[in-house]
Amino acid sequence: MTHVVTESCIQCKYTDCVTVCPVDCFHEGPNFLVIDPCECIDCTLCVAECPVDAIFRDVDMPDGSEGYLELNAQLAQIWPVIIQKKAALPEAERWRHVMPKREFLGFLVISSG
């Protein structure tokens, strides 16, 4: 089993979750985080840390979120690993309750620096 970052993270990108991950399975995109399903050990530590409730077990994802498992797997292959907390995006509070917002997902590859 693995955990999956879903739509609530888009345009927020709180990184509280990455600091508790014992296996460094989070990857950072321009406005979203993903979990590498090959690295995730299903420890559940990240779930409680997410202030926008964006992280779910792959078998417990909300209706309409099914595509996020594959999306996490694909983007984890091209986005850099993130292991330290960073400031959320500047407009995170404004976006935290906005839905739907998948259309705003940034796919650009960002540098790890």
Buried (B, 14 or more C-beta within 10 A) or exposed (E): EBBBBBBBBBBBBBBBBBBBBEEEBBBBBBBBBBBBBEBBEEEEBBBEBBBBEBBBBBEEBEEEBEEBBEBBBEBBEEBBBBBEBEEBBEEBEEBBEBEEBBEEBEEEEBEEE
